[in-house]
Amino acid sequence: MKNIFGILLCFAVSLPAWYIGRIFPLISGPVIAILAGILITLIAPALTKAQFGKGFSFAGGLKFTSKKVLQYSIVLLGFQMNLHNLLSAGRVSLIVMCFTFTFVLLAAFCFGRLLKLSGNTTALIGVGTSICGGSAIAAAAPVIRAEEEDVARAISTVFLFNIVAVFTFPALGRLLGMDDSTFGIWAGTAINDTSSVVAAGTAWSSAAGNNTALTYATIVKLTRALMIVPITVFLALYTAKKLKSTEIGSFSFANVFPWFVLFFAAAAFASTFFDIPENISSRLVQMGQFGIIMAMAAIGLNTNLKSLFANGIKPIALGGLCWAVISLVALVVLSFIAL
């Protein structure tokens, strides 16, 4: 119940965004929702911090919507997936990821040295860009003994480029003449955070009149998210060796594993092998799509543009360089892979 005010606020922002997105599919509901949330926060910055009696505020509901509602919505999107397509896209994305991981982490190391950033800040920005945005940063931070300042710099940097990607990637994809599946894989590979990937995929699919790009983007992004576990283990062992210790920080498999991915796969399995009535599966998918809009509204309402630039230009420069590398490498690799 303590989250109800924040959830209702997100719903209030999302409802008109949903309808406007249906009228103007080239813009899409998620893009409208995040933009509306940012504008509301700019105009009334104290709104999201308002208190309503003991323990009641917008903040808890906004956090719940941006995290939990997003995950539930992605699971519902699984009811439009075909497991054969999921496995095929996952295979392609693994090939692309092998290259993007390598190049982004090397780029982060080299550019971080040139910019004279701390090793932990560099590592977190590299991991956040190459894997899963804020989730990867949160998982890696304790095992490399990162300070709060390092985490703040990395999360704000990666988040900034997530916001930029939602607005720019669909336009760039059209400019490059991409088809639906290629754009989906590119967006799922090169955009950091799950919510931003789904928002960009939805924007493209709304304009295209089908869900192909959204399907591929979601599958590829969730495949990427699974890489949180091996990269975190690697960083933990590397840090322990560097510190000449057998301790591997506070790594916990249960804490870092994105469990909702399994439920998404289960929904795709049910959609593939069980005869789910069309009216039921379509309603579930529509609920998931609206939930994505609510999650993007929550992210917009939680966005303070001033604070994103408060940590200086160097982390932003590193994040921009890493983002350029992952986008370009993914494009090059995709050009050699037959989808």
C-alpha positions as CSV (number, residue, x, y, z in Angstrom):
1,M,0.0,0.0,0.0
2,K,2.9,2.4,0.6
3,N,3.7,2.3,-3.1
4,I,0.2,3.1,-4.3
5,F,0.8,6.9,-4.7
6,G,3.8,6.5,-6.9
7,I,2.1,3.7,-9.0
8,L,-1.0,5.9,-9.5
9,L,1.2,8.9,-10.6
10,C,2.9,6.7,-13.2
11,F,-0.5,5.4,-14.3
12,A,-1.8,9.0,-14.7
13,V,1.2,9.9,-16.8
14,S,1.0,6.7,-18.8
15,L,-2.6,6.8,-19.8
16,P,-2.4,9.8,-22.1
17,A,1.0,8.7,-23.3
18,W,-0.6,5.3,-24.3
19,Y,-3.4,7.0,-26.3
20,I,-1.1,9.6,-27.9
21,G,1.3,6.9,-28.9
22,R,-1.5,5.0,-30.7
23,I,-2.4,8.2,-32.6
24,F,1.3,9.0,-33.4
25,P,3.0,5.6,-33.6
26,L,6.2,7.1,-35.0
27,I,6.8,8.7,-31.5
28,S,5.4,5.8,-29.4
29,G,3.9,5.6,-25.9
30,P,7.2,4.9,-24.0
31,V,9.0,7.8,-25.5
32,I,6.1,10.1,-24.7
33,A,5.9,8.8,-21.1
34,I,9.6,9.3,-20.3
35,L,9.6,12.7,-21.9
36,A,6.5,13.7,-19.9
37,G,8.1,12.4,-16.7
38,I,11.3,14.4,-17.3
39,L,9.3,17.6,-18.0
40,I,7.1,17.1,-14.9
41,T,10.3,16.7,-12.8
42,L,11.8,19.8,-14.3
43,I,8.7,21.9,-13.7
44,A,7.9,20.6,-10.3
45,P,11.1,19.0,-8.8
46,A,9.6,18.7,-5.3
47,L,6.6,16.6,-6.6
48,T,8.2,13.2,-6.5
49,K,9.6,13.9,-3.0
50,A,6.2,14.8,-1.5
51,Q,5.1,12.9,1.7
52,F,1.6,11.8,2.4
53,G,1.4,10.9,6.1
54,K,3.7,8.4,7.8
55,G,5.7,6.4,5.3
56,F,3.6,7.3,2.3
57,S,5.3,9.1,-0.7
58,F,5.7,8.9,-4.5
59,A,9.3,7.7,-4.2
60,G,8.6,4.0,-3.3
61,G,6.0,3.6,-6.0
62,L,8.3,5.1,-8.6
63,K,11.0,2.7,-7.7
64,F,8.6,-0.3,-7.7
65,T,7.2,0.7,-11.1
66,S,10.6,1.3,-12.8
67,K,11.9,-2.1,-11.5
68,K,9.2,-4.6,-10.7
69,V,6.5,-3.5,-13.0
70,L,9.1,-3.4,-15.8
71,Q,10.0,-7.0,-15.1
72,Y,6.4,-8.2,-14.9
73,S,5.7,-6.5,-18.2
74,I,8.6,-8.1,-19.9
75,V,7.3,-11.5,-18.7
76,L,3.9,-10.7,-20.3
77,L,5.6,-9.8,-23.6
78,G,6.8,-13.4,-23.6
79,F,3.3,-14.5,-24.6
80,Q,3.9,-13.1,-28.1
81,M,7.2,-14.9,-28.5
82,N,8.0,-18.0,-30.4
83,L,10.6,-20.2,-28.7
84,H,12.3,-21.0,-32.0
85,N,12.8,-17.3,-32.8
86,L,14.0,-16.8,-29.2
87,L,16.7,-19.5,-29.6
88,S,17.7,-18.2,-33.1
89,A,18.0,-14.6,-32.0
90,G,19.9,-15.7,-28.8
91,R,22.4,-17.5,-31.0
92,V,23.0,-14.4,-33.1
93,S,23.2,-12.2,-30.1
94,L,25.9,-14.4,-28.4
95,I,28.1,-14.0,-31.5
96,V,27.6,-10.2,-31.4
97,M,28.2,-10.1,-27.6
98,C,31.5,-11.9,-27.9
99,F,32.8,-9.0,-30.0
100,T,31.1,-6.1,-28.2
101,F,32.2,-7.3,-24.7
102,T,35.8,-7.5,-25.8
103,F,36.0,-4.2,-27.6
104,V,34.0,-2.2,-25.0
105,L,36.0,-3.5,-22.1
106,L,39.3,-2.8,-23.9
107,A,38.0,0.7,-24.9
108,A,37.0,1.4,-21.4
109,F,40.4,0.5,-20.1
110,C,42.3,2.5,-22.7
111,F,40.1,5.6,-22.7
112,G,39.8,5.5,-18.9
113,R,43.6,5.6,-18.6
114,L,43.7,8.6,-21.1
115,L,41.0,10.4,-19.1
116,K,42.8,9.6,-15.8
117,L,39.6,8.2,-14.2
118,S,39.8,5.8,-11.3
119,G,40.0,2.1,-12.2
120,N,36.7,1.3,-10.4
121,T,34.8,4.1,-12.2
122,T,36.3,2.8,-15.5
123,A,35.4,-0.8,-14.8
124,L,31.8,0.0,-13.8
125,I,31.2,2.2,-16.9
126,G,32.6,-0.5,-19.1
127,V,30.6,-3.3,-17.5
128,G,27.4,-1.1,-17.4
129,T,27.8,-0.3,-21.1
130,S,28.6,-3.8,-22.3
131,I,26.1,-5.8,-20.3
132,C,23.1,-4.4,-18.6
133,G,23.3,-0.8,-17.4
134,G,22.5,-0.2,-13.8
135,S,21.9,-3.8,-12.9
136,A,25.4,-4.8,-14.0
137,I,26.9,-1.9,-12.1
138,A,25.0,-2.8,-9.0
139,A,26.2,-6.4,-9.2
140,A,29.8,-5.5,-10.0
141,A,30.3,-2.7,-7.5
142,P,30.6,-4.7,-4.3
143,V,33.0,-7.3,-5.7
144,I,35.5,-4.8,-6.9
145,R,35.2,-2.8,-3.7
146,A,33.9,0.3,-5.5
147,E,33.2,3.5,-3.5
148,E,29.8,5.2,-3.6
149,E,31.2,8.0,-5.7
150,D,32.3,5.4,-8.3
151,V,28.9,3.9,-8.4
152,A,27.2,7.3,-8.7
153,R,29.4,8.4,-11.6
154,A,28.9,5.1,-13.5
155,I,25.1,4.9,-13.0
156,S,24.5,8.5,-13.9
157,T,26.7,8.2,-17.0
158,V,25.1,5.0,-18.3
159,F,21.6,6.3,-17.5
160,L,22.2,9.5,-19.5
161,F,23.0,7.5,-22.6
162,N,20.0,5.2,-22.0
163,I,17.8,8.3,-22.2
164,V,19.6,9.5,-25.3
165,A,19.2,6.1,-27.0
166,V,15.4,5.9,-26.6
167,F,15.1,9.1,-28.7
168,T,18.0,8.5,-31.2
169,F,18.2,4.8,-32.0
170,P,14.9,4.5,-34.0
171,A,15.9,7.5,-36.1
172,L,19.4,6.2,-36.7
173,G,18.0,2.8,-37.6
174,R,15.8,4.3,-40.3
175,L,18.6,6.5,-41.5
176,L,20.8,3.4,-41.9
177,G,18.0,1.5,-43.7
178,M,17.7,-1.3,-41.2
179,D,14.9,-3.9,-41.4
180,D,12.9,-4.8,-38.3
181,S,15.0,-7.8,-37.1
182,T,18.3,-6.1,-37.6
183,F,17.2,-3.0,-35.7
184,G,15.9,-5.2,-32.9
185,I,19.2,-7.0,-32.5
186,W,21.2,-3.8,-32.8
187,A,19.1,-2.1,-30.2
188,G,19.2,-5.1,-27.9
189,T,23.0,-5.2,-28.2
190,A,24.0,-1.5,-28.1
191,I,21.5,0.1,-25.6
192,N,22.4,-0.5,-22.0
193,D,19.3,-0.8,-19.8
194,T,16.4,-3.2,-20.3
195,S,13.7,-0.5,-20.1
196,S,15.4,1.7,-22.7
197,V,15.9,-1.3,-25.1
198,V,12.2,-2.2,-24.8
199,A,11.2,1.5,-25.2
200,A,13.3,1.8,-28.4
201,G,12.0,-1.5,-29.7
202,T,8.4,-0.4,-29.0
203,A,9.0,2.9,-30.8
204,W,10.3,1.1,-33.9
205,S,7.6,-1.6,-33.9
206,S,4.8,1.0,-33.4
207,A,6.0,2.8,-36.6
208,A,6.5,-0.5,-38.5
209,G,3.1,-1.9,-37.6
210,N,4.5,-5.2,-36.2
211,N,6.3,-6.5,-33.1
212,T,9.4,-8.0,-34.9
213,A,11.9,-5.4,-33.7
214,L,10.5,-5.4,-30.1
215,T,10.6,-9.2,-30.1
216,Y,14.3,-9.3,-31.2
217,A,15.3,-6.4,-29.0
218,T,13.8,-8.0,-25.9
219,I,15.3,-11.5,-26.6
220,V,18.8,-10.1,-27.2
221,K,18.7,-7.8,-24.2
222,L,17.6,-10.6,-21.9
223,T,20.4,-12.8,-23.3
224,R,22.8,-10.0,-22.5
225,A,21.5,-9.7,-19.0
226,L,22.5,-13.3,-18.3
227,M,26.1,-12.3,-18.7
228,I,25.9,-10.5,-15.4
229,V,26.8,-13.7,-13.6
230,P,30.0,-14.7,-15.4
231,I,31.4,-11.2,-15.6
232,T,30.7,-10.6,-11.9
233,V,32.5,-13.9,-11.0
234,F,35.4,-12.9,-13.2
235,L,35.7,-9.4,-11.6
236,A,35.4,-11.0,-8.1
237,L,38.2,-13.4,-8.8
238,Y,40.4,-10.7,-10.5
239,T,39.9,-8.3,-7.5
240,A,40.7,-11.1,-5.0
241,K,43.9,-11.9,-6.9
242,K,44.9,-8.2,-7.1
243,L,44.3,-7.8,-3.4
244,K,46.1,-11.2,-2.8
245,S,43.0,-12.4,-1.0
246,T,40.7,-15.5,-1.3
247,E,37.7,-13.4,-0.5
248,I,35.5,-12.5,-3.6
249,G,33.6,-9.6,-2.1
250,S,29.9,-9.9,-1.5
251,F,29.1,-11.8,-4.7
252,S,25.9,-13.7,-4.5
253,F,24.6,-15.7,-7.5
254,A,21.0,-15.4,-6.2
255,N,21.3,-11.6,-5.9
256,V,22.7,-11.0,-9.4
257,F,20.8,-13.5,-11.5
258,P,17.9,-11.9,-13.4
259,W,15.3,-14.4,-12.3
260,F,12.5,-12.8,-14.3
261,V,14.2,-14.0,-17.5
262,L,13.2,-17.5,-16.6
263,F,9.6,-16.5,-16.3
264,F,9.9,-14.7,-19.7
265,A,11.2,-17.9,-21.2
266,A,8.4,-19.9,-19.6
267,A,5.8,-17.5,-21.2
268,A,7.5,-18.0,-24.6
269,F,7.4,-21.7,-24.1
270,A,3.7,-21.6,-23.3
271,S,3.1,-19.4,-26.4
272,T,5.0,-21.8,-28.6
273,F,3.7,-25.2,-27.5
274,F,0.3,-24.5,-26.0
275,D,-2.8,-23.4,-27.8
276,I,-3.4,-20.1,-25.9
277,P,-6.5,-18.3,-27.3
278,E,-5.6,-15.3,-29.3
279,N,-7.8,-12.9,-27.3
280,I,-6.1,-14.0,-24.1
281,S,-2.5,-13.8,-25.3
282,S,-3.1,-10.4,-27.1
283,R,-4.6,-9.0,-23.8
284,L,-1.6,-10.2,-21.8
285,V,0.8,-8.6,-24.4
286,Q,-1.2,-5.3,-24.3
287,M,-0.9,-5.3,-20.5
288,G,2.8,-5.8,-20.8
289,Q,3.1,-3.0,-23.3
290,F,1.2,-0.6,-21.0
291,G,3.4,-1.7,-18.1
292,I,6.5,-0.7,-20.2
293,I,5.0,2.7,-20.6
294,M,4.4,3.0,-16.9
295,A,8.0,1.9,-16.2
296,M,9.3,4.6,-18.6
297,A,7.1,7.2,-16.9
298,A,8.6,6.2,-13.6
299,I,12.1,6.5,-15.0
300,G,11.3,10.0,-16.4
301,L,9.8,11.1,-13.1
302,N,13.0,9.9,-11.3
303,T,15.3,11.7,-13.7
304,N,17.1,14.8,-12.5
305,L,18.9,16.2,-15.5
306,K,21.1,18.5,-13.4
307,S,22.4,15.6,-11.2
308,L,23.3,13.6,-14.4
309,F,26.0,16.2,-15.1
310,A,27.0,16.8,-11.5
311,N,29.9,14.3,-11.6
312,G,31.9,16.0,-14.2
313,I,32.6,15.6,-17.9
314,K,35.2,12.8,-17.8
315,P,32.8,10.0,-16.9
316,I,30.3,11.2,-19.5
317,A,33.1,11.3,-22.1
318,L,34.1,7.7,-21.3
319,G,30.5,6.6,-21.4
320,G,30.0,8.3,-24.8
321,L,33.1,6.7,-26.2
322,C,32.1,3.2,-24.9
323,W,28.6,3.6,-26.2
324,A,30.0,4.6,-29.7
325,V,32.3,1.6,-29.7
326,I,29.5,-0.9,-28.8
327,S,27.1,0.6,-31.4
328,L,29.7,0.5,-34.2
329,V,31.1,-2.9,-33.3
330,A,27.6,-4.4,-33.2
331,L,26.8,-2.8,-36.6
332,V,29.9,-4.2,-38.2
333,V,29.4,-7.7,-36.8
334,L,25.7,-7.7,-37.8
335,S,26.7,-6.8,-41.4
336,F,28.6,-10.2,-41.6
337,I,25.8,-12.3,-40.0
338,A,22.9,-13.6,-42.0
339,L,19.7,-13.2,-39.9
